[in-house]
Amino acid sequence: MATMIDLLRHGEPEGGPRYRGSLDDPLSTEGWRQMEAAVQGHPAWDAIYSSPLKRCARFAHALGQPLAIPIMVEERFQEMHFGEWEGRTSVELLANDRSRLTRFWRDPLNNPPPGGEDLRDFHRRVQSGWEALVSQHPGQSLLVVAHSGVIRMILGLVLQMPLQNLSRMVVEYASVSRIKVDEVEGQPLPRLVFHAGRFGPDDPSPGSTGNARH
């Protein structure tokens, strides 16, 4: 049977959009609403994995505990650290650090944020967490509550994208992406089922082909 893994980005945090990285702001009221709406009609997950940061972990626990779903906090799924840019908005950076910001957007591999985490290190960290998750839950249905950077990195691993192109994927607040992992000749074969979709009332169990609402 296939392993089905849903990736859910957190909703809007308090303070609105900005480069947070390791800053631990909680969800805003709107962020909670976004995430609650996102999981309507969700499948029966066997386990939930979450970033340790509040904007992910608090919702993961609120969702999983009433349903008695095991919840694992995975340190390797914490967002990329943005160094000097943490806590600042794109508008502020475009006004004060435009050149470095636009180079980062075009090629984050060779233009990391000043004082921030190197994309190669971030890649190794997320890849380690992802491979452990896949190996430990064959044939199960999982939810991962994480950040836009983590979700881009996982999708990049699945699609074998060059690291410098990951910023071309848009991952909105409370959006859902689904990955199906089959085993082929003893090796996992992950495939993207949908990106930025929604769950439907007849959402599939592990092993089926999927019928998510876009």
N, C-alpha and C positions, 0 to 999 in steps of 0.2 A: 504493500500500500504506500501511496505517496504521503509525504509530510507537507502539510499546508501551513504556511507562515504568513500572518498578516502583520504589516508594519503600520503603526499608527503614530503620526506626529502629534505632539502635544498641541493644545490650543493656545490662544493668546495669553501671555503672561501679564502680570501687573506691570504697568509702565509702557506697554505697547511694543511694537517691533523695534528691535535694536540688536546689535551683536552682543549676545549674552555669554556664550561659551560656558564657562564654569560658574558664572554668577547664578545664585540659587533663588531667583524670584519665583513666587508661587503663581498659579493660574489666576487670572482675573475672573470676575463673574461671567463675562462673555466667553472666556476660555473654557470654563466648566460647561457652559451651554453648548459650545461647539463640539466638545468631546462627547458629551452625552448624546447629542444628535448623531454624531458619527457612528456610534456603536449600536444604534437602533437596528434591530433585525440581524444582529451578529450571530455567527455560528457558535456551537458549543466548544469552546477552547478547552484543551486539556491542561494548559499552563500559560501563565503570563510572565513575560520578562520585561523589566523596566530599567531605564537609566536611574541612577540614584538621586538625581536632582528633583526637587519638589514638583516642578511643572509636569513631570512624568509620573513619579512614584506615588504621589498622593492620589492621582486618578486611578492608577493601576490597582492600588489597594482598595479604593472605594468600589471599583468594579468587581474585583475578584473575590473579596472576602465574603460578601453575601451569598455568592454562588459556590463557595468552598473550592475555588480554583487555586491551585498552588501558585504563589507569586515569588519570583526570583529577582532580586535586585542585582543587576549586572554592571559592575564598575566599568567594564570595557565599552559599554554603550553610552557613556557620558559624552556630551558634545565636545567638539574640537575647541581647544583653548585659543582665544583670539588675541592674547597679549594686550598691547596698548589700546586696542580697539574695543575691548570689553566694556559694555555699558553705553557705548556710543551708537548713534543712529547713522544710517546711510547718508542722510541729509547733512549731518554734522561732518562726516568724513569727506563727502564730496566738496564741502566748503573749505576744509582744512587739510585734507590729505588725498586730494582727488587722484593724483597720478598713481600712488601706491594702491589705492582701492580699485581703480579700473584695471590695473595690471593683475591684481589678485582675481578679479572677476574673469578676466580673459584666460589666465593661466595660473591657478592657485598652487600648482606643483612647484613652480619656479619663483613665485612671488608671495611668500607667506606673510601673514600679518606681522608687523614689527613686534618682536618678543613673543610671538605666538607659536603654537605647536606646528612642527613640520608635518606636511601632508603625508609623507612616507611613514612617519611614526604613527599618525592617526590611522592610516591604512592598516598597518600591522596590528594595532590595538583592536580595531573593529573586526578585522579578519579573524583574529584569534577567538574573539567572543562568538562570532557567527559560526565558525567551524565547530566550536564546542557545542553550541546550541543544536545544530543540525545532527551531530553525531549522537547526542543524548536522547533524542526524541523521535526515532524512526516511526513513521506511520501515524504520528499524532498531529493535532491541530493546535497551533500556538499563536499568541499575540505578543508582539514586541512594541512597547510604548517608548518612543525615543525622539530624537531631534532630527532636524532637516539634514544636518551634515552626516549623521550616522546612517540615516535612511539612504541618502545619496551614495554613501560608501558601500552599503550592502547591495544596492541596485547595481552599482558599478562592478562589484565582484561577480554578481550573477551574470551580467551582460558582458563582462570582460572589457569594460571601457577604459580608455587611458585616463589616468588620474587628472590630467590637466583639463579634461572635458567634463568633469563631474558637476561643475557649477552651471552647466547648461540645462540641468534637470530642475524643474520647479517642484517644490514640496510645500504645499500650502499648510496652514494651521489645520489640524484635525483631519488631514487627508489620509486615505488608506491605500496601501499597495499590497498586492498579494503575490507570494512566491510559492510555487509548487516544486517540491524536491522529490524526484524519483531516484531509485537506485538502479544503475545500469552497469552490469558486470562488476558489481561490488563497489562501485564508486557513485557518490551523489551527483545527480544531474539537476541543477536548479534551473527553473524557467520562470519568467515573469508572466503572470496571468493577467493582471491589470495594474495600472498606476493611477492614483488620484481618483479612485472609484468609491463606491458605496456598497454596503451590504444590502441584500434583498431578503424578503420573507422566505424564499425557498433556497437560501444560501446552502452550498453543498457541504457535505461531510468530507473528511480526508479521503483522497483517492478518486474523487470525481473530477469532472473537467472544469467546473466553475460556472456560475451564472450571476456574477456580481452586477449590480446596477451602476452604470457610469453617470 
